[in-house]
Amino acid sequence: MARAMFYMDIRYEGGVHGITNAPEPDLRLTNDPSLIVSTGGNAPVGYMGILDTLLQWHAQDPVTPAEVVRNEVIFSFQGNRNPFIDHPEWVGCIYQNVGCGGPLPDNIFADQFED
């Protein structure tokens, strides 16, 4: 669940869908529970999870072979994948600024995830 939430946080940053032009929400993780409320379908920002709890879950529940297979199956149908399954170390780099080896480029999640 934690890696799915991390994916949604980096994937949905507002704007419009590139193909359908439908509006997309800006989904964010937070440590402030008061921000997590039902926002309705057209809210520009939606807070959706407690970041520190998700970081703890991620650390306590390493990626499993079954999770890797599920990511591959999803990719075969949708053409996208969860980068936090392929690279769990990116969680610490992005959300805790550890293990990065330097600053991250702005376009790390621009269009596609490549190994």
JOWONOR-V439660 format. One record per pair of residues at least 4 apart in sequence whose ideal C-beta (glycine too) atoms are under 6 Angstrom apart, sorted by the first residue. I is the first residue (numbers start at 1). J is the second residue. D is the distance in whole Angstrom. If there is no record, write none. Layout:
I_J_D + I_J_D
This chain:
2_54_4 + 2_57_4 + 2_58_4 + 3_82_6 + 3_84_4 + 3_85_6 + 5_49_5 + 5_54_5 + 6_84_5 + 7_11_6 + 7_82_5 + 8_12_6 + 8_27_5 + 9_27_6 + 9_29_5 + 10_109_5 + 12_24_6 + 12_25_6 + 12_27_4 + 13_26_5 + 14_26_4 + 15_24_6 + 16_21_5 + 16_23_6 + 17_22_5 + 17_24_6 + 25_46_5 + 26_44_6 + 26_45_5 + 27_46_5 + 27_48_5 + 28_47_5 + 29_49_5 + 29_51_4 + 30_35_5 + 30_47_5 + 31_51_5 + 31_52_5 + 35_47_4 + 36_47_5 + 39_43_3 + 39_46_5 + 49_54_5 + 57_61_6 + 58_91_5 + 63_67_5 + 63_85_5 + 63_88_5 + 67_85_6 + 71_81_5 + 71_82_6 + 71_85_4 + 74_78_6 + 75_81_4 + 81_113_6 + 83_87_6 + 83_113_4 + 84_88_6 + 84_91_6 + 89_99_6 + 90_94_6 + 91_95_6 + 92_96_5 + 92_98_5 + 92_99_5 + 93_99_5 + 93_100_4 + 104_108_5
